[in-house]
């Protein structure tokens, strides 16, 4: 809920216009929650942050490495 409120002013990332490592953490937790079947309906801004994070090449490489290790 704190992340949802931090994004309420329309900024793309938690700290404003620039990506921050905290964005990766929130995205990771959100992704895990969504994969576990939890509803993200109450967190549309956080879900949008995850969607933006998933477009980052570094995120895509990390997910690929994680999948290969599984």
N, C-alpha and C positions, 0 to 999 in steps of 0.2 A: 504494500500500500504506500510506503514511503517513496518508492521509486515511481509509482504511478503519479503521486502528487508532485514529485520533482519534475516530471515531464509535462505537467499541466499547462505550462505557459507556452507550449508549442516548440520548445527546443528539441533538436534531434537526439541529443545525448544527455546523460545525467548532469554533466558539468557545463552544458551549454552547446556551443556550435562545434566543439572539438571532441573527438572520441577520447575516452579515459578508460583505464583498466577496470574501473568499477562497472562500466557498461558490459564488459565481457563477463564479469561475474553474474550480474543480474540476468544477462541473456542465457548463460549456462543454467542457472537455477530455473529460469522460466522454461527453457527447453526440456529440462528433466521433469519438471512438473507437468508439462503438456504431454510428454511421452508416457507419463504415469497415469494419464487419463484425467487429471484435474482440469476443471473448467477454467479457462482464462477469460471468460466473458466479462468479468468485473475489472479486468486489467487491459483495456484496449491499447493504452499508450505503451505499456511494458511489452505487450505482444508486438506492437509496431517496432519497438526498439530491437526485439529479437529478430524480426524480419530484416531490419537494416544491418544488424550484426551478421546475419547469415550471408549477406552480400559481400562481406569483406573477404578478400583472398586469404588473409591469415587465418580467419575463422574456418574457411573451407579446408585449408591444409590441416589444421588441427583436428577437425572432425574426421578427415580422411585417415590421419594417423591413428586416431582413437579407434576407428572402425577396423583398421588393419590389425591392431593389437588385440582386439576382442576375440 
